[in-house]
Amino acid sequence: MQIPLRTLERIRAGEVTLAFRRWERARAKAGGRQRTALGVVRIDSVGRVARSKISREEARLAGYPSLASLLRELDARGDAPIWRISLHWAGEDPRRALRERSDLDAADLSELRSRLDRMDKASNHGPWTGETLALIAARPETLAAELASSVGRERLPFKRDVRKLKELGLTESLERGYRLSPRGRAFLEAEGG
């Protein structure tokens, strides 16, 4: 579920606690968490709702100035069923603290190397982790399409791989491209890169 940055700020402040989406089937589930650019949002409930049953108060809780503005936006998105999503701010993204941690000891380095080796072995396009980390280090803030093309890969599979590195706290997504996190730089330096 895409959530605009301005809305995320209001969720974090506790001003927005609902979202409405038009989906053929639910794309979020109660109890789920969604990592966002600002942190983690927790999904409390998800249920279908008739357009006529949405109240002014619910529109306000979803961050809209009026019920009419919410309905205009929903109507512009087609005629799929409307889903009401109750949500709240769950805190900072744990990857943020992880990527800032650059004081890697021997156990950390061994664990990272082991995880990267497993990713390389599981890959259907061969080892990629070291090459991708080195590429991002050499060309920070470069679009994924350009990075992928430079190593003969398709953009979307390349981006999926970079997300795996991000899960380990090694990279950061930027408005344009990526960069190594402090943790990623420390790992690459320890690996002799």
N, C-alpha and C positions, 0 to 999 in steps of 0.2 A: 504494500500500500504506500504510494507516494504521499509524502506530507511536505508541503512547502515550508521553507525555513522560517518564514514569519509566523506560520501556525505552530511550528515546533517551539518557537520562543514563547508563545502564549500557552502551550501545553506545559512547558517547563515552569511557567509562572502560575499554573493552576487555573488560568482563565478559560481554557478550552478543555472540555472533557468528553466531547462527542465528535464523531465524524460521520459523514454520510457518503455512500458510494453506490454507484449503479454497477452491479455485477450480475452475471448469469447465475453464478453460485458464489458462496462466501469464499473470499480470498484471505481471510484472517480468521483466527479462532480464539475463543475465550481462553485466557491463561497464557497466550502467546506473548512473545516479546519481539519488538522490532528495533533493531539498531538503526540509528539515524545519524545525520551529520552532527547533531548536538548531543546525542546520548541515547538512552534506551527508553522506549515507550512500551508500556504494558497494556495489553488488550484485556479488558474486563468482561465484555460481553459483545456478542455479534448476533443480530437478528434482523429478519426482514421486517419492513415497515411500509404500510401504504402511504403514498404521497400525501393523501388527505389527513393522515394521522400525525404528521409532523407539526409540532407546535412552535410558536414564536420563541418560547423559552429554549426549546431544543436548538433552534437556529442560532440563538445567541450563544448557547453553550458550545456550538460548533464553530464559533468565531465569525458569524455573519451579522451584518448590521440589521438585517431584517429577514423575515421568513421568505419574502418575495425574492430576495437576492439568492438565498440558498436554493429555492425551487428553480430559479432561472438557470443556475449552474447545473443542477441535476438534470433539468430538461434538455440542456445543451449536450448532455452526454448520452443521449439515446433513450430507449424505453425499457432497458433491462430492469429487473427488480431493484428496489432501493434497500440498502442495508444500513442499519444504525449500528455504529461501533462506539461502545463506551471505552474510554481509555484514560490513562494517567501517566505522568512522568515517573519513571522507575529509577532514574539516576544516570550518572555518567557512564559512558561506554567503557567497559573494563579494558578494552584494547588500548585506550588512550594512555592509561597508566603503564601498561605493558610495554608499549612502544617507546616510552620515555626512559625505561629502565635499561641503561647501557652498561651497568656494572656486572657484566657476565662472568660467572666463575666457570670452572672446568665442567661442572655438572650441567649448567645451562647450555654451554657450547656443545656438549655431547648430545643433550636432548634435542637441540635444534638441528644438529647435523643428522641425527637419526631420523627425525621427522621429515627433513628435506630429502634424505635418501629414499624414504618410503614413497614420497610424492614422485620422485624421479622414476622409481621402479614401477609405480602404478600407471604412469603416463603412457598413452598410446602413441605419443610423438617423441618419445625418448627423453633423456634427462634435460631438464629445463630450468631448474631452480637457480643454480649458480649463474647461468647465462643471463637470466632475467634480473637477478639482483645486481649483477655487474652492469647490465644495460641501463637500469634505472639510476644507478650511481653515476654513470657516465653522462646520462641525458635526462636530468631531472626536469620536471615541468614540460615534458614532451607528450603529445597526444598518444593515446594507446594505439591508434591506427598507424601512426608513424613508427612507433617502437615495434609493433607486431610485423609490419612490412619489412623493417630492417633485418629481421631474423627469419623472414619467409613464413610467417604465421598469419592466420586470420585474426581479425580484431577481437571478436567475441570470445573465442577460446583463450586468447591471450589475456583478456581482462579477467576471465574466470580464474586463471592461474595466478594473476597478481592478487586477486581477492584472497586466495589461499595463503599467500605470503603475508597479507594484511592481518589475517586471523592469528598468525604467529607473532604479530607486533613488529614485523620487519619493514613494512612499507606504510606510507600514508597516501591517501588519495587527495589530490589538490583540485582546485577549480579547473586547472589545465594539467592533466597528466598526474604523475606520481613523484615521490621522492623517497629515499630511504629514511626510516625513522632513526633516532639515536641508537636504538637497539639493533636495527639493521646495519648501520655503519659500524658499530662495535663488532657485530658478528663477522661482517666482511673483512674488517681489519684483522680479526683473530684468525680468519681463514687464509690470510695472506693476500687479500684482494685490495 
